[in-house]
Amino acid sequence: MNPTRLLLFVGIFATVVGYSYAQPDPAIEKAVNDVAGEFKAGKDDAARKKAIAAAKNIEELDDLMRLFGPTKKNGLNIGANLMNLPKNPKNVEDLGHKTAAMAELARAMTAPKKKGAQAWIAEADNLRKAGLDLAKAAAKNDAKGMKAAAEKANATCVNCHSKFK
């Protein structure tokens, strides 16, 4: 391959790859926010239905899980915020709803007949509960409750990753 073509190929490849990883997938981020909004409104059944519908359009679990990561790696910084809670209780409440939404979407992406599905669903349910507990504690400005719920969410993530990653 001549050097000009190689340079052109590398440039186009870097642009495409760089663009695709420059930010969270907007459709997945919207799904997380939509499901979180249903949880915030107290509509758990509607949240589950939205998650099931949205999960059909998420190709890979990694595409969803990436949102737990830092913003510099295309995430929403959920994981870091769970370990070091924001100072503003409204931000913590939002974090709780997004955590619950991520859990609900992950739960919806699991085929019930796959090996390990029941354990996966149990972990997703644990994370969903921890997220909702975090949001409730934040709404009451309950520092101890926020800390306990965030610790439960982190422990659930660690436990799930020890089983499935």
C-alpha positions in Angstrom: 0.0 0.0 0.0 1.4 3.4 -0.9 2.2 5.7 2.0 -0.4 8.3 1.0 -3.2 5.7 1.0 -2.0 4.2 4.3 -2.0 7.7 5.9 -5.5 8.4 4.5 -6.7 5.1 5.8 -5.2 5.6 9.3 -6.7 9.2 9.4 -10.2 8.0 8.5 -10.0 5.1 10.9 -8.9 7.3 13.7 -11.6 9.8 13.0 -14.4 7.2 12.9 -13.1 5.4 16.0 -12.5 8.6 17.8 -16.0 9.9 17.0 -17.7 6.8 18.0 -16.0 6.8 21.4 -16.1 10.6 22.0 -19.3 10.5 24.0 -21.8 8.2 25.4 -24.2 6.7 22.9 -26.9 9.3 22.8 -29.7 6.7 22.3 -28.5 4.7 25.3 -28.0 7.8 27.4 -31.6 8.9 26.5 -32.9 5.4 27.5 -31.2 5.7 30.9 -32.6 9.2 31.4 -36.1 8.1 30.3 -36.1 5.1 32.6 -34.7 7.2 35.5 -37.5 9.7 34.9 -40.1 7.0 35.4 -38.4 5.9 38.6 -38.3 9.5 39.8 -42.1 9.8 39.1 -42.6 6.7 41.1 -43.7 4.7 38.1 -41.7 1.5 38.5 -43.9 -0.5 36.1 -43.5 2.1 33.4 -39.7 2.2 34.1 -39.5 -1.6 33.5 -41.6 -1.4 30.3 -39.4 1.4 29.0 -36.2 -0.5 29.9 -37.5 -3.7 28.1 -38.3 -1.6 25.0 -35.0 0.3 25.0 -32.9 -2.9 25.7 -34.0 -4.3 22.3 -32.0 -1.5 20.7 -28.8 -1.9 22.7 -26.5 -4.2 20.8 -24.0 -5.1 23.4 -24.1 -5.1 27.2 -20.7 -3.3 27.1 -22.4 -0.4 25.4 -24.6 0.0 28.4 -22.0 -0.7 31.0 -19.7 1.9 29.6 -22.0 4.5 31.0 -20.9 3.6 34.5 -17.4 4.7 33.6 -15.8 8.2 33.7 -16.8 10.9 31.2 -13.4 10.8 29.7 -14.1 7.2 28.7 -17.6 7.9 27.3 -19.4 7.3 30.5 -21.7 9.2 32.8 -19.4 8.9 35.8 -21.9 6.8 37.7 -19.4 4.4 39.2 -17.1 7.2 40.5 -20.0 9.2 41.9 -21.3 6.1 43.8 -17.9 5.8 45.4 -17.6 9.6 46.1 -21.1 11.0 46.4 -21.8 14.5 45.1 -22.3 17.1 47.8 -25.7 18.3 46.5 -28.5 15.9 47.5 -30.4 16.6 44.3 -27.4 15.3 42.3 -27.3 12.2 44.6 -31.0 11.7 44.0 -30.5 11.8 40.2 -27.5 9.4 40.6 -29.8 7.0 42.4 -32.4 7.1 39.7 -29.8 6.6 37.0 -28.3 3.7 38.9 -31.7 2.1 39.1 -32.3 2.7 35.4 -29.0 1.2 34.5 -29.8 -1.9 36.5 -33.3 -2.1 35.0 -31.8 -1.9 31.5 -29.1 -4.5 32.3 -31.8 -6.8 33.7 -33.9 -6.4 30.5 -30.9 -7.4 28.3 -30.7 -10.9 29.8 -32.5 -13.7 28.1 -34.4 -15.7 30.8 -33.3 -19.0 29.4 -29.5 -18.3 29.4 -27.3 -20.0 31.9 -26.8 -17.8 34.9 -29.8 -15.6 34.1 -31.4 -16.0 37.5 -28.3 -14.8 39.2 -27.9 -11.9 36.8 -31.5 -10.8 37.4 -31.0 -11.1 41.2 -27.9 -8.8 40.9 -29.7 -6.3 38.7 -32.6 -6.3 41.2 -30.2 -5.7 44.0 -28.6 -2.8 42.2 -32.0 -1.3 41.2 -33.1 -1.4 44.9 -29.8 0.2 46.0 -30.3 2.9 43.4 -33.8 3.6 44.5 -32.8 3.6 48.2 -30.1 6.1 47.3 -32.6 8.4 45.6 -35.0 8.1 48.6 -32.3 8.9 51.1 -31.1 11.8 49.1 -34.7 13.2 48.8 -34.7 13.2 52.7 -31.2 14.5 52.8 -30.3 11.5 54.9 -26.5 11.3 54.8 -26.3 7.9 56.6 -28.9 6.4 54.3 -27.2 7.8 51.2 -23.8 6.4 52.3 -25.4 2.9 53.1 -27.2 2.8 49.7 -24.1 3.8 47.8 -22.1 1.2 49.6 -24.7 -1.4 48.8 -24.7 -0.3 45.1 -20.9 -0.6 45.0 -20.9 -4.0 46.7 -23.5 -5.2 44.2 -21.3 -4.1 41.3 -18.3 -5.9 42.7 -20.3 -9.0 43.4 -21.8 -9.1 40.0 -18.5 -8.5 38.3 -16.9 -11.3 40.3 -19.6 -13.6 38.8 -20.0 -12.3 35.3 -16.9 -10.5 34.1 
